[in-house]
Amino acid sequence: MNKLKDIMVYILKRYPNKDDLSNARLTKLVYLSDWHQCLNYKKQISPIDWYFDNFGPYVSDVQNTALENPALFEIEETRNMFGKLKRVVRLLNEQYEPSLETGEIESIEHIINNTSKLNWDEFIKLVYSTYPIISSDKYSKLNLIKKAAKYRLAQAEKMN
């Protein structure tokens, strides 16, 4: 999961609102980056096998990666504005340089630029509006590469 570690570091370094980076938001930022990468490069950035549960695309990989790398990440338990517990993922080593390809960085930057100004509700609406979510049943695996191929085909058919 070194690639996931590098994605997480990149987002944690570049995301402007560090206190917004709960485990849930960070996980969904990785999902959106993977989805963008699949649409544009026909592959994911991360090695995650995405799953659609009650909370949209969710897996424990991001939190587990943070916990497995205590010299690099910490998880701070805090409260959201409604008083509910949230786990904010923080980067401890700013000197760590993630190893990512140019296209991967472009996908992550695109997601950061398009989500960093969104509040939680707007952000979640965006995540839930993605094709893999709207075209899948809850409690199913999300094969983003196949979903991207179907999405591109549907878009091409609309153009004709």
Buried (B, 14 or more C-beta within 10 A) or exposed (E): BEBBBBBBBBBBEEBEEEEBBBBBBBBBBBBBBBBBBBBBBEEBBBEBEBBBEEEBBBBEBBBEBBEEBEEBBBBEEEEEEEEEEBBBBBBEEEEBEBEBEEBBBBBBBBBBEEBBEBEBEEBBEBBEEBBBBEEBEEEEEBBBBEBBBEBBEEEEEEEE
